[in-house]
Each structure stands twice: as structure tokens, then as C-alpha cells.
Amino acid sequence: MAILRFVTNAISYKNNISAKSFLNTPTTMSEFQLYDFRKIDQPLSNEERKRVQGLSSHINVSSRRAVVSYSYGDFKHNEETVVEQYFDALLYQTNWGQKKLVFRFPKDSIDYQQLGEYDIDRGSLTGYTTEIRVWKSGGYVLVNIEYCEDGYEDWVEENDNSLDSMLQLRTEMMNGDFSCLYAFWLKLLQMQEESDDDDADDEYADELPAIPLGLAKPSAALQSFTDFFDINPFLIKTAGSFIEPAQAQEIGFISAIESMTDETKNEWLGRLVEGEPLLDIKLKKYLVRAEKSPSQNKPTYQEIASKL
């Protein structure tokens, strides 16, 4: 049966090459694509579920998740637009090595300017979409992290739950910790360093953002992210060693609240009573900024790699 399925998929692929596969992915014998959409802040409404259900005959929808898989053919909608309209996260992966992680944030929950410092496009190096891209849509800010591993060929399980272990990254970013984006930069710069192309564009080599303090003690979500995107763990550990121990200490939130003025406390309590969304994240971010100075450590990739 496995051989029959392989032959059938190969024939179907030959006769049904999608535009996305032709333009953006390497040629493979058979294709498999998996889209895993997640709703985090609140469930889909009944009307939203109906609209999402109508996007594909291959889709399985619940109040907080929609999964679409294709053994051949293609999703007929732009997955980023679907996230903009309905979801807070997407993990897209294929058996030819294309991997894509998208997060959506309410615009007042994240520092758009700081997030934009991580914009990077290395498609010229790989020949495929390889980027961190940040943009706004309506009341949201979105970030796309995407990479295609050349020569990759492996199975992707239809019941894959890889996104489960990475969802906490969204909260970490809303708290001001962009460690996952920094880790992805390191991966792209290592790829550039190892490239056989002597003319590879090195405009980003000396422009790494400041090292996020979260790299001093990587979270479980960050470790899952580095595993998924095959990022060298020794690069992460070495970059984290540039952070001063005093900066890496965790904030004592209770003591930080006690040091707030009564006026400031009352302001936050008023916002709580009014039911302001994501107020816990906003308060933590405020306290971190009040207690800690942002990291100013900005070593170059060469300085980090030299310590490996």
C-alpha cells in the first residue's frame, strides 16, 4: 500500500504542480503540505468557524484550531491573509523542507519598532523564501519566520503537533523577549558563512540586533524553535554568554509592584476593572522596563562564532 501511495502521489504531482510549488519550492517526487492554524486569545465565533470551514474541503476546524493537509494540490488561499483575518499563529511545513511560522499580535501588545529591527531577507542566498518579515494589518502586527532547507526530503505527519511547544514564543515576544528572532538571524548568518558563494550578500553580518536577555536561559519554547528550524544550539549558548549575569537575573514582580507609586497602581487597577485585554502581559512589560535596562550587547556574528 505504501508503494502504491508513493507512485500515485508521484503521478498526481507531475500532473498537478501548483503555482506555489513551481515558484517557491524545490522539485520533489511527491509533495505533502501541512497548515496548522491556531486561535489563542479567544475562540473563533460560530460565524468565523463557518467561514474558515469553507476555505477548503481538506480542513478540520475547531474553536481554536484549523488544520489543512494536502498530499497533492494546494491550499487555494493565501495563508498569511487567513492568519490576518482569523488566527494568532500558523505553522506551515512540507516534506521538501519549507518551514514557516507566523504570529499575529494585537498592535498595542508588542513593540513594533523593536520587532522591525529583526527584518531580514536572505532569499538571495538560498533561492527560496528565507526571511523574517514584519508587517501591520488592521489592528494587528504580524511576523513571518520562513526557511527552506535545500535538498531536504522527509515525512511530515498529518497529526503533527510541533506548534504546541512553540506557542509560548508569542507571549515571550509580547513580553519583549525576541530570542527566537535573534536565533533565526544566527542561523541565516551561519548559512551565509558556510556558503560556497563568495559573492553572497553580507550586508547583515555586522548588524545583529542587541542580544535578547532571554538567551541567557533559553525557554523550553525557544529550544523547540531551534530544534524545528535546525539552529545550532552552540551558537545560542555562545551568544547567551555575552549577557552579563546581573542582566540575566529574573525580575521580582511583587517587589517591583510594591515600589510603584499609588497613582501608578491605581491607574493599572482602573485598566484591570475596565477589562483591558492582555493587561497581564502589558504590566509585566512595564515592570521589566522599569527594573531593567535593555541589553546593549551587540557583538557581530564573527565575534560570536569565534567563541564556538
Steps between C-alpha positions, in 0.01 A plus 500: 500500500787739582657439158166553329445826686849620408448424128153656501628817665790522257264481203261750658784739573625484143156586368401750769802717581367800689613856440644514850700181450630611160603849607612463859607143571756250379383221268415175680345168402189553711380782718331524837397828663365561849344825624432524874306818593441593866271744681647597837353816653137398452315223313359533151139611492242272337495726195880497476504121523258479211714729286819313586329167428418629153864566414575140403343158478818370670463713813417388854376785720441539873449812709875558537664306219478429128718241327535462123710232332566416137669196351474674164336818381520820700318725747307748284538792742790714620578355841626834632169665412319221685711573809435874467124438498451214746801360687788584735753243379582276203755226450545391138732215406560276200688183421735693269633711789298822496421618854299808593394639838264799518381685811233770522500752786253771603680817397509646854650181647840508329778745419466531122813710460717255692344206319581665168872495586494128424381535140737301280475352149751234395315363199796597283711251694264201489293558186182451707303716742735541798404788725370669808235744382293733717186684388176656619148401406199673653538495876777243493874459457622180334837332464593228250801273563570284196773276367539221244768237547649415162520128431270415792262206452313343790152406619276747678233336712140607443444511879817701563475721811834682478329837546381407850848535646568833325183696581660646814738692271214735420462593867876536536508743208213701646707516819784650297713185463591454132745214559343282232549770236861554605559123482363496145737785405788290627390209285483712186839655565653157559352386168660802337834423665489142372379594151719416200389825340784747548269776378232430762352822632643567847314823576358349822823349635582798722142607573377250757246654739590514870504155660162434669536425870295181454799334335675484838255229603315368192137405561352164403313673216825648367665159511210353301535784250873442454439127454227560243707743292820301555690786665844422645448479881864592560444831321211572737705410806797706383284806425344469847846510657530866393222595745617630838382282795333801666291562188394134486344502847123460503279790608328475838158619386347528847778723630484703178127559551559601862742768383240656268338827602136490613404705196658246265342206683157661482543560127573130440212393725263724305608338175446157661146587608422624149599159364791612283621200295844347565554726799716242680748502212500878480562532875790254492655688211462828691664353811788348303571834335486677836739254667740413217686690233470345153796292387764702319716200410535502121787270404545418133439149372876456458555585868241244604626230263860551613403378848350171381 
